[in-house]
Amino acid sequence: MALLIDGKPTDLTAPPEGAHFLDHATVLVDPALKYGWVATVQAAMHLILGYVFRRTDYPWVQNWGNYPASGKFSRGLEFGTQPYDEPRSEAIAKNGMFGAPTFRWLPAKSAIHSSFLMFYSRTPADFGKVENVRFENGVISIEDGAKHKIVLRASLPLSDQP
């Protein structure tokens, strides 16, 4: 849930009714989680697509949508090191937000390793909003509000090394 410009709450999992604007929201991944996630469900086609990543590598999720009057909207879900698409100097000047970093340094002549997992699957016909995604022992478990559970074995490891 997020607040609109008028202060009313809106559910970010669905396009707003009658929208005709560009919108952007950023969310801090729960600091209590080892692995963050983002997922989207295409209910009409019974498909889910998502990502699992180390929260310490990617503490932010951005949700943007372009809702033109034509009704041909587009939407993006991004996980990253910055809360907003802004110049690096502005991210550094923030010096963090909500106790989380707003940038990540890459020292000269060095390398940073990070990895993430992408998953996709068919869903039951009445699969609802994704409520939780867990990653344990190479297994991705996806749960919706109707208490369906999709279990997928990762074909690659998710490195725990920084």
MDAnalysis code that builds the backbone (N, CA, C; Angstrom):
import MDAnalysis as mda
import numpy as np

u = mda.Universe.empty(486, n_residues=162, atom_resindex=np.repeat(np.arange(162), 3), trajectory=True)
u.add_TopologyAttr("name", ["N", "CA", "C"] * 162)
u.add_TopologyAttr("resid", np.arange(1, 163))
u.add_TopologyAttr("resname", ["MET", "ALA", "LEU", "LEU", "ILE", "ASP", "GLY", "LYS", "PRO", "THR", "ASP", "LEU", "THR", "ALA", "PRO", "PRO", "GLU", "GLY", "ALA", "HIS", "PHE", "LEU", "ASP", "HIS", "ALA", "THR", "VAL", "LEU", "VAL", "ASP", "PRO", "ALA", "LEU", "LYS", "TYR", "GLY", "TRP", "VAL", "ALA", "THR", "VAL", "GLN", "ALA", "ALA", "MET", "HIS", "LEU", "ILE", "LEU", "GLY", "TYR", "VAL", "PHE", "ARG", "ARG", "THR", "ASP", "TYR", "PRO", "TRP", "VAL", "GLN", "ASN", "TRP", "GLY", "ASN", "TYR", "PRO", "ALA", "SER", "GLY", "LYS", "PHE", "SER", "ARG", "GLY", "LEU", "GLU", "PHE", "GLY", "THR", "GLN", "PRO", "TYR", "ASP", "GLU", "PRO", "ARG", "SER", "GLU", "ALA", "ILE", "ALA", "LYS", "ASN", "GLY", "MET", "PHE", "GLY", "ALA", "PRO", "THR", "PHE", "ARG", "TRP", "LEU", "PRO", "ALA", "LYS", "SER", "ALA", "ILE", "HIS", "SER", "SER", "PHE", "LEU", "MET", "PHE", "TYR", "SER", "ARG", "THR", "PRO", "ALA", "ASP", "PHE", "GLY", "LYS", "VAL", "GLU", "ASN", "VAL", "ARG", "PHE", "GLU", "ASN", "GLY", "VAL", "ILE", "SER", "ILE", "GLU", "ASP", "GLY", "ALA", "LYS", "HIS", "LYS", "ILE", "VAL", "LEU", "ARG", "ALA", "SER", "LEU", "PRO", "LEU", "SER", "ASP", "GLN", "PRO"])
u.atoms.positions = np.array([
    [0.847, -1.184, 0.000],
    [0.000, 0.000, 0.000],
    [0.889, 1.244, 0.000],
    [0.454, 2.264, -0.710],
    [1.178, 3.535, -0.760],
    [0.162, 4.666, -0.816],
    [0.598, 5.849, -0.412],
    [-0.283, 7.007, -0.456],
    [-0.154, 7.717, -1.796],
    [-1.299, 8.098, -2.366],
    [-1.317, 8.889, -3.589],
    [-1.073, 10.352, -3.252],
    [-0.942, 11.180, -4.263],
    [-0.714, 12.613, -4.050],
    [-1.815, 13.220, -3.194],
    [-3.056, 12.741, -3.346],
    [-4.173, 13.268, -2.567],
    [-4.240, 12.683, -1.154],
    [-3.286, 11.816, -0.807],
    [-3.244, 11.248, 0.537],
    [-4.021, 9.956, 0.707],
    [-4.739, 9.528, -0.330],
    [-5.511, 8.292, -0.238],
    [-4.592, 7.088, -0.483],
    [-4.821, 5.994, 0.249],
    [-3.981, 4.804, 0.029],
    [-4.372, 4.083, -1.258],
    [-3.377, 3.459, -1.880],
    [-3.620, 2.665, -3.083],
    [-2.808, 1.374, -3.004],
    [-3.315, 0.348, -3.607],
    [-2.662, -0.946, -3.648],
    [-1.728, -0.969, -4.858],
    [-0.427, -1.102, -4.624],
    [0.543, -1.069, -5.714],
    [0.554, -2.340, -6.560],
    [-0.194, -3.353, -6.161],
    [-0.174, -4.600, -6.929],
    [-1.062, -4.546, -8.176],
    [-1.850, -3.499, -8.322],
    [-2.736, -3.393, -9.487],
    [-2.705, -1.966, -10.015],
    [-2.940, -1.778, -11.321],
    [-2.993, -0.415, -11.860],
    [-4.143, 0.358, -11.235],
    [-3.941, 1.639, -10.943],
    [-5.030, 2.441, -10.385],
    [-6.195, 2.579, -11.371],
    [-7.393, 2.667, -10.851],
    [-8.585, 2.836, -11.686],
    [-8.549, 4.194, -12.385],
    [-8.806, 4.200, -13.687],
    [-8.916, 5.449, -14.448],
    [-7.650, 6.278, -14.468],
    [-6.514, 5.672, -14.258],
    [-5.264, 6.425, -14.209],
    [-4.861, 6.914, -15.591],
    [-4.205, 8.055, -15.633],
    [-3.657, 8.598, -16.876],
    [-2.426, 9.445, -16.535],
    [-1.455, 8.798, -15.913],
    [-0.269, 9.501, -15.445],
    [0.888, 8.518, -15.319],
    [2.040, 9.052, -14.979],
    [3.227, 8.258, -14.693],
    [3.406, 8.262, -13.188],
    [3.655, 7.096, -12.606],
    [3.749, 6.987, -11.156],
    [5.001, 6.211, -10.770],
    [5.513, 6.494, -9.576],
    [6.734, 5.846, -9.104],
    [6.680, 5.727, -7.583],
    [7.019, 4.551, -7.094],
    [7.096, 4.338, -5.641],
    [8.355, 3.525, -5.355],
    [8.957, 3.759, -4.207],
    [10.112, 2.974, -3.805],
    [9.841, 2.374, -2.437],
    [10.352, 1.176, -2.232],
    [10.094, 0.438, -0.994],
    [11.417, -0.101, -0.465],
    [11.642, 0.042, 0.817],
    [12.800, -0.563, 1.461],
    [12.463, -2.012, 1.769],
    [13.318, -2.932, 1.330],
    [13.120, -4.352, 1.619],
    [13.271, -4.535, 3.120],
    [12.415, -5.332, 3.713],
    [12.413, -5.559, 5.158],
    [13.816, -5.920, 5.640],
    [14.423, -5.089, 6.513],
    [15.777, -5.364, 7.000],
    [15.902, -6.673, 7.787],
    [14.793, -7.243, 8.227],
    [14.835, -8.517, 8.955],
    [15.048, -9.705, 8.014],
    [14.867, -9.496, 6.714],
    [14.996, -10.584, 5.750],
    [16.437, -10.752, 5.282],
    [16.864, -11.986, 5.111],
    [18.162, -12.266, 4.494],
    [18.051, -12.087, 2.978],
    [16.945, -12.555, 2.420],
    [16.706, -12.456, 0.987],
    [15.481, -11.597, 0.716],
    [15.658, -10.616, -0.159],
    [14.529, -9.828, -0.619],
    [13.924, -10.489, -1.841],
    [12.783, -9.997, -2.260],
    [12.121, -10.551, -3.431],
    [11.183, -9.529, -4.035],
    [10.874, -9.715, -5.282],
    [9.849, -8.958, -5.980],
    [9.210, -9.928, -6.967],
    [7.899, -9.853, -7.106],
    [7.194, -10.784, -7.993],
    [5.948, -10.120, -8.555],
    [5.545, -10.592, -9.714],
    [4.314, -10.118, -10.324],
    [3.557, -11.315, -10.903],
    [2.247, -11.232, -10.831],
    [1.381, -12.302, -11.320],
    [0.589, -11.776, -12.508],
    [0.533, -12.559, -13.565],
    [-0.326, -12.265, -14.704],
    [-1.512, -13.220, -14.557],
    [-2.564, -12.741, -13.897],
    [-3.683, -13.604, -13.507],
    [-4.388, -14.251, -14.702],
    [-4.599, -13.495, -15.788],
    [-5.334, -14.034, -16.933],
    [-4.586, -15.194, -17.597],
    [-3.261, -15.165, -17.556],
    [-2.465, -16.222, -18.189],
    [-1.950, -17.234, -17.164],
    [-2.263, -17.013, -15.877],
    [-1.847, -17.921, -14.795],
    [-0.332, -18.095, -14.743],
    [0.374, -16.957, -14.733],
    [1.833, -16.971, -14.694],
    [2.350, -16.075, -13.575],
    [3.507, -16.427, -13.051],
    [4.192, -15.597, -12.073],
    [5.637, -15.441, -12.521],
    [6.188, -14.263, -12.296],
    [7.581, -13.959, -12.598],
    [8.128, -13.193, -11.403],
    [9.335, -13.537, -10.978],
    [9.901, -12.818, -9.855],
    [11.390, -13.014, -9.719],
    [11.932, -12.355, -8.701],
    [13.360, -12.402, -8.416],
    [13.570, -12.558, -6.920],
    [14.647, -13.246, -6.555],
    [15.107, -13.364, -5.175],
    [16.544, -12.862, -5.171],
    [16.896, -12.068, -4.164],
    [18.218, -11.459, -4.109],
    [18.633, -11.225, -2.661],
    [19.932, -11.090, -2.443],
    [20.411, -10.783, -1.093],
    [20.016, -9.354, -0.745],
    [19.297, -9.192, 0.351],
    [18.831, -7.871, 0.743],
    [19.993, -6.910, 0.991],
    [21.126, -7.408, 1.477],
    [22.264, -6.525, 1.717],
    [22.862, -6.001, 0.405],
    [22.692, -6.732, -0.697],
    [23.160, -6.259, -2.006],
    [22.180, -5.274, -2.635],
    [20.915, -5.540, -2.472],
    [19.866, -4.745, -3.107],
    [18.775, -4.417, -2.079],
    [18.936, -3.335, -1.320],
    [17.957, -3.037, -0.265],
    [16.675, -2.347, -0.735],
    [16.596, -1.963, -2.003],
    [15.451, -1.178, -2.483],
    [14.718, -1.863, -3.630],
    [13.398, -1.678, -3.673],
    [12.568, -2.101, -4.801],
    [11.812, -0.877, -5.295],
    [11.903, -0.645, -6.596],
    [11.153, 0.444, -7.216],
    [10.006, -0.144, -8.025],
    [8.874, 0.527, -7.973],
    [7.668, 0.124, -8.688],
    [7.226, 1.340, -9.487],
    [7.265, 1.248, -10.803],
    [6.825, 2.381, -11.605],
    [5.773, 1.936, -12.605],
    [4.947, 2.879, -12.976],
    [3.898, 2.589, -13.946],
    [3.619, 3.791, -14.815],
    [3.397, 3.529, -16.083],
    [2.990, 4.566, -17.024],
    [1.586, 4.203, -17.476],
    [0.633, 5.048, -17.129],
    [-0.782, 4.779, -17.389],
    [-1.354, 5.850, -18.323],
    [-1.071, 5.766, -19.619],
    [-1.592, 6.781, -20.541],
    [-3.098, 6.637, -20.743],
    [-3.707, 7.702, -21.223],
    [-5.155, 7.709, -21.462],
    [-5.568, 6.623, -22.461],
    [-4.640, 6.167, -23.313],
    [-4.951, 5.127, -24.304],
    [-5.251, 3.783, -23.650],
    [-4.875, 3.608, -22.389],
    [-5.094, 2.339, -21.701],
    [-3.985, 1.327, -21.937],
    [-3.005, 1.663, -22.753],
    [-1.883, 0.754, -23.026],
    [-0.760, 1.061, -22.036],
    [-0.947, 0.583, -20.812],
    [0.012, 0.939, -19.773],
    [1.201, -0.002, -19.732],
    [2.251, 0.480, -19.113],
    [3.451, -0.331, -18.893],
    [3.840, -0.194, -17.427],
    [4.544, -1.220, -16.948],
    [4.885, -1.251, -15.535],
    [6.263, -1.875, -15.373],
    [6.992, -1.420, -14.375],
    [8.309, -1.971, -14.105],
    [8.507, -2.224, -12.626],
    [9.208, -3.280, -12.313],
    [9.610, -3.605, -10.942],
    [11.122, -3.763, -10.976],
    [11.828, -2.979, -10.166],
    [13.277, -3.005, -10.177],
    [13.791, -3.165, -8.758],
    [14.809, -3.989, -8.584],
    [15.486, -4.048, -7.296],
    [16.869, -3.463, -7.497],
    [17.368, -2.734, -6.494],
    [18.644, -2.077, -6.705],
    [19.284, -1.531, -5.446],
    [20.375, -0.808, -5.677],
    [21.149, -0.222, -4.584],
    [20.688, 1.184, -4.241],
    [19.889, 1.789, -5.089],
    [19.384, 3.145, -4.872],
    [17.863, 3.123, -4.765],
    [17.301, 4.004, -3.925],
    [15.845, 4.044, -3.808],
    [15.148, 4.724, -4.990],
    [15.852, 5.623, -5.675],
    [15.262, 6.374, -6.785],
    [16.230, 6.415, -7.956],
    [15.699, 6.652, -9.141],
    [16.535, 6.896, -10.317],
    [16.960, 8.356, -10.248],
    [18.174, 8.578, -9.762],
    [18.683, 9.929, -9.600],
    [20.200, 9.901, -9.780],
    [20.811, 11.055, -9.995],
    [22.262, 11.088, -10.129],
    [22.946, 10.545, -8.865],
    [24.072, 9.902, -9.073],
    [24.821, 9.313, -7.958],
    [25.116, 10.356, -6.882],
    [25.437, 11.596, -7.294],
    [25.752, 12.643, -6.310],
    [24.581, 12.885, -5.362],
    [23.340, 12.810, -5.869],
    [22.167, 13.004, -5.004],
    [21.968, 11.808, -4.073],
    [22.227, 10.613, -4.573],
    [22.107, 9.422, -3.734],
    [23.129, 9.473, -2.594],
    [24.342, 9.901, -2.899],
    [25.379, 10.010, -1.872],
    [25.031, 11.104, -0.874],
    [24.509, 12.234, -1.359],
    [24.149, 13.347, -0.476],
    [23.055, 12.942, 0.522],
    [22.185, 12.025, 0.143],
    [21.143, 11.562, 1.076],
    [21.768, 10.870, 2.280],
    [22.923, 10.208, 2.039],
    [23.646, 9.501, 3.102],
    [22.751, 8.506, 3.827],
    [21.921, 7.817, 3.071],
    [21.038, 6.804, 3.634],
    [19.624, 7.310, 3.835],
    [18.723, 6.352, 3.943],
    [17.305, 6.637, 4.184],
    [16.735, 5.482, 4.984],
    [15.978, 5.766, 6.010],
    [15.358, 4.725, 6.835],
    [16.376, 3.714, 7.359],
    [17.599, 4.185, 7.625],
    [18.634, 3.313, 8.156],
    [19.285, 2.417, 7.119],
    [19.004, 2.622, 5.851],
    [19.573, 1.801, 4.781],
    [20.408, 2.691, 3.854],
    [21.429, 2.125, 3.221],
    [22.239, 2.921, 2.297],
    [21.448, 3.293, 1.046],
    [21.825, 4.411, 0.437],
    [21.189, 4.855, -0.809],
    [22.156, 4.763, -1.985],
    [23.296, 4.111, -1.768],
    [24.274, 3.881, -2.819],
    [25.219, 2.780, -2.347],
    [26.036, 2.306, -3.285],
    [27.047, 1.302, -2.954],
    [28.350, 1.700, -3.637],
    [29.441, 1.682, -2.898],
    [30.749, 2.043, -3.443],
    [31.376, 0.876, -4.173],
    [32.062, 1.173, -5.251],
    [32.929, 0.229, -5.934],
    [34.313, 0.871, -5.927],
    [35.166, 0.457, -4.987],
    [36.508, 1.058, -4.912],
    [37.288, 0.851, -6.212],
    [38.215, 1.771, -6.479],
    [39.043, 1.694, -7.683],
    [39.779, 0.358, -7.738],
    [39.896, -0.189, -8.927],
    [40.614, -1.438, -9.193],
    [40.093, -2.604, -8.360],
    [38.807, -2.631, -8.123],
    [38.219, -3.724, -7.355],
    [36.999, -4.269, -8.084],
    [36.429, -5.293, -7.522],
    [35.238, -5.908, -8.107],
    [34.243, -6.198, -6.997],
    [32.991, -6.161, -7.342],
    [31.917, -6.543, -6.426],
    [31.185, -7.708, -7.066],
    [30.934, -8.735, -6.284],
    [30.158, -9.867, -6.778],
    [28.770, -9.810, -6.159],
    [27.778, -9.959, -6.966],
    [26.416, -10.119, -6.450],
    [25.686, -11.042, -7.416],
    [24.653, -11.671, -6.912],
    [23.870, -12.565, -7.759],
    [22.411, -12.470, -7.352],
    [21.558, -12.964, -8.204],
    [20.125, -13.016, -7.920],
    [19.554, -14.191, -8.681],
    [18.378, -14.597, -8.305],
    [17.666, -15.662, -8.995],
    [16.405, -15.094, -9.619],
    [16.118, -15.519, -10.822],
    [14.850, -15.193, -11.476],
    [14.020, -16.468, -11.466],
    [12.728, -16.337, -11.206],
    [11.862, -17.507, -11.265],
    [10.601, -17.187, -12.051],
    [10.041, -18.209, -12.649],
    [8.737, -18.083, -13.309],
    [8.047, -19.428, -13.217],
    [6.740, -19.375, -13.231],
    [5.966, -20.607, -13.093],
    [4.526, -20.359, -13.505],
    [3.824, -21.425, -13.742],
    [2.379, -21.353, -13.887],
    [1.791, -21.275, -12.486],
    [0.617, -20.697, -12.381],
    [-0.051, -20.579, -11.089],
    [-1.407, -21.277, -11.155],
    [-1.950, -21.659, -9.992],
    [-3.331, -22.161, -9.992],
    [-4.277, -21.073, -10.507],
    [-5.407, -21.471, -11.044],
    [-6.356, -20.521, -11.639],
    [-6.793, -19.442, -10.665],
    [-6.902, -19.764, -9.379],
    [-7.365, -18.781, -8.402],
    [-6.236, -18.231, -7.535],
    [-5.007, -18.264, -8.061],
    [-3.858, -17.729, -7.332],
    [-4.047, -16.228, -7.152],
    [-3.846, -15.742, -5.946],
    [-4.055, -14.329, -5.644],
    [-2.758, -13.544, -5.620],
    [-2.770, -12.441, -4.847],
    [-1.575, -11.610, -4.694],
    [-0.485, -12.389, -3.975],
    [0.750, -12.191, -4.383],
    [1.883, -12.837, -3.715],
    [2.039, -12.204, -2.332],
    [1.983, -13.038, -1.319],
    [2.127, -12.562, 0.062],
    [3.544, -12.756, 0.589],
    [4.220, -13.817, 0.127],
    [5.552, -14.089, 0.650],
    [6.329, -14.963, -0.328],
    [7.628, -14.718, -0.373],
    [8.559, -15.563, -1.133],
    [9.704, -15.877, -0.184],
    [10.021, -17.145, -0.067],
    [11.133, -17.574, 0.790],
    [12.150, -18.329, -0.059],
    [13.416, -18.215, 0.345],
    [14.464, -18.975, -0.313],
    [15.277, -19.670, 0.775],
    [15.234, -21.003, 0.777],
    [15.961, -21.798, 1.765],
    [16.447, -23.082, 1.109],
    [17.711, -23.411, 1.337],
    [18.291, -24.671, 0.858],
    [18.049, -24.910, -0.630],
    [18.167, -23.847, -1.431],
    [18.007, -23.993, -2.872],
    [16.578, -24.100, -3.358],
    [15.610, -23.833, -2.474],
    [14.195, -23.943, -2.829],
    [13.519, -22.575, -2.671],
    [12.764, -22.183, -3.703],
    [11.970, -20.955, -3.672],
    [10.531, -21.350, -3.388],
    [9.950, -20.805, -2.310],
    [8.552, -21.072, -1.951],
    [7.775, -19.773, -2.090],
    [6.698, -19.818, -2.856],
    [5.886, -18.642, -3.151],
    [4.489, -18.893, -2.605],
    [3.980, -17.955, -1.793],
    [2.650, -18.105, -1.198],
    [1.783, -16.913, -1.551],
    [0.512, -17.174, -1.787],
    [-0.438, -16.100, -2.033],
    [-1.389, -15.974, -0.851],
    [-2.282, -15.001, -0.920],
    [-3.239, -14.771, 0.157],
    [-4.267, -15.877, 0.310],
    [-4.485, -16.667, -0.742],
    [-5.440, -17.773, -0.677],
    [-4.787, -19.047, -0.146],
    [-3.563, -18.940, 0.307],
    [-2.798, -20.043, 0.895],
    [-2.370, -21.104, -0.109],
    [-2.261, -20.715, -1.381],
    [-1.614, -21.587, -2.351],
    [-0.112, -21.486, -2.120],
    [0.591, -22.531, -2.465],
    [2.044, -22.518, -2.329],
    [2.656, -23.144, -3.586],
    [3.563, -22.397, -4.219],
    [4.311, -22.891, -5.367],
    [5.733, -23.112, -4.877],
    [6.275, -24.297, -5.125],
    [7.631, -24.633, -4.689],
    [8.476, -24.921, -5.922],
    [9.584, -24.200, -6.043],
    [10.483, -24.338, -7.187],
    [11.902, -24.604, -6.687],
    [12.587, -25.520, -7.313],
    [13.993, -25.759, -6.982],
    [14.837, -24.871, -7.885],
    [15.743, -24.103, -7.277],
    [16.624, -23.228, -8.052],
    [17.604, -24.072, -8.856],
    [17.791, -23.724, -10.115],
    [18.727, -24.469, -10.964],
    [20.163, -23.990, -10.780],
    [20.330, -22.834, -10.141],
    [21.647, -22.286, -9.840],
    [21.670, -21.853, -8.380],
    [22.855, -21.784, -7.785],
    [22.917, -21.320, -6.406],
    [22.798, -19.792, -6.337],
    [22.409, -19.303, -5.177],
    [22.414, -17.871, -4.896],
    [23.546, -17.665, -3.897],
    [24.591, -17.069, -4.350],
    [25.799, -16.926, -3.531],
    [25.528, -16.083, -2.300],
    [26.049, -16.512, -1.169],
    [25.968, -15.728, 0.060],
    [27.236, -14.927, 0.284],
    [28.123, -14.919, -0.700],
    [29.370, -14.182, -0.579],
    [29.190, -12.755, -1.098],
    [29.705, -11.771, -0.360],
    [29.607, -10.371, -0.845],
    [30.486, -10.142, -2.043],
])
